C-alpha cells in the first residue's frame, strides 16, 4: 500500500476533474443519508458521520469490514476532514450495511468461498430504505451468462419499494470483465448502433443493473475521461465516472490507500465498484441542493447533464461522464472539458454466438462483487443460515 503521507500531498486523482470545490460552495451533501450496501464499512477518523445499518453476514452492526471493499467505497462517497482528501459529499451521513463477504462462508458449506446472495441484497435494500436513506450505493453485483436464470424477484421488488415508495435513489456498478472472478465475457458492442440500446444481443446480464427502471448504473472511465476497458457494456449503463487511479480510506488503519495486495504484488485500486460511489455522492449533493426533486428526477438530472460521447449514448459510458457542477446547478458547464470522452474505445466483441439467447427479467445473474481491487465474483448461495466468524 502507498503511504498516507505520500497520498495526502495532493488531491485524490480520480476526483480532480469533477470540479467539486465549485459544487461545495453550494452544498456538501448535508442532510442526506447514504447507505453503503457492501462488505461493511470500518470506522475511520475520516468517516465522522458513519452510523451502523446492520449485518447480513455475521453478528455485527455493519461497521466491520473484513474485506476492505465497502470502506473504500464509503470513503469515495463521504470521507470528511480538514486534510487533502475528502469524498464527493463530505457532509452526508453514511450508513454501513454488511451484505456480502469473501471472508465468510455458511456453516454448513465447508468448501464455500464467500457469503451473500440476491435475497440478502434485497433485505439490505429494504433496510436502507426504511432507515431513511436518500441514496443507496450497491457496488456488489451479480453477473452470469444470460441463459443462466436466477429468481431475483425479491430484489426487483425491493428496488421498486426503495425508489417509488421510499423515494431513494439507487446507484449500482456496471460490473467488470477481463480478470479472474469477473463477469464471464464482454457484451457485444456495435459502434454503428450508438444511441440505441441493444437488449436482444446481451450475453451477460447484471443485477441489480438489470432493473434499469429503478437503478442508475455506472460504468468506469480513466482520470482523463476515456472509457475503462474493464467496464461490462450493456443497455442498462446510464452514466460513467472515474474508476481508476483510486485513492480512498485505508480499511486497516486511519490513513489513505491507493493500491491493495494482489497476486504478485500490490495493484492499483480500480473497478466500476469505485465509479458508482462517485455518482452516489453526486446524487447526495443534488438532493441536498434540490430537495424538491424526486428520486426519479434526480436520476434523470444526472443523466441529462452528463458529458456525452460524440455519438450519443453508448453501452460503455451511457449518457456520458457525470458532471457534478451541471447536475447540481441544472445547467451544462460553459466549456467542453478536455476530459470529455469524444471517442469511446471498447473491448473487441467476441465472435457472434449462433445459439439463441433468451433473457427474462427475473433471470438476472449470480455472482458477488466483493474483492479488493476489482469487482470479484463469488458464486452466490441462496441460503440464510449463520456464517462462521473470521
Secondary structure by P-SEA (a helix, b strand, c coil): ccccccccccccccccccaaaaaaaccccccbbbbbcccccccccccccccccccccccccccccccaaaaaaaaacccccccccccccccbbbbbbbcccccccccccccccccccaaaaaaaaaaaaaacccbbbbcccccccccccccaaaaaaaaaaaccccbbbbbbbccccccccccccccccccccccccccccccccccccccccccbbbbbbccccccccccccccccccccccccbbbbccccccccccccccccccccccaaaaaaaaaaaaaaaaaacccccaaaaaaaaaaaccccccccccccccccccaaaaaaccccccccccccccccccccccccccbbbbccccbbbbbcccccccccccccccccccccc
